[in-house]
Amino acid sequence: MKIFQFTFKLLGQALAVLILLQSCSIYRSQNISLDQAAETSRKVRVKSQGEKITLKRIEISGDAVYGYARENSSASKKLQDFGIIGRESGNFYRFNLENLKIDAIQAKNYTTSTLATIGLAAVAAFVVIAILAAGSSAVGPGFY
């Protein structure tokens, strides 16, 4: 019975690790312009004053530049710390980025992010299966 308790405990810990490893985001190393970021309408990371701010997308409307983030996200809180107040716009808050000194903008690399997430999950699953297989082979006949 102790073997089963150990196995279930180990399996629970392995599943917790798998959940923690899900959905990693990898950003491209080269910087892009505001216009390119607005054209892609995809997730970007903005570096400003030593802080990294992840925005859902950037939009240019006339002379104004807007960044979109969820209401209580870390990006929203960092922008509010910089004194930039957002307005509700659908499911997101829209922040006017005109007063933000932007040092760099990096686009999310969706292909690499997906491959890394799948790769990490596959490696973790392999380790769990190997541990379970090693644990079950240690139990010989007549061991109850």
Secondary structure, DSSP 8 states (H G I E B T S, - for coil): -HHHHHHHHHHHHHHHHHHHHSS---B-SS---HHHHHHHTS-EEEEETTEEEEESEEEEETTEEEEEE-TTSHHHHHHHHTT--EEEETTEEEEE-TTS---EEEEB-HHHHHHHHHHHHHHHHHHHHHHHHHHHHTS-TT--
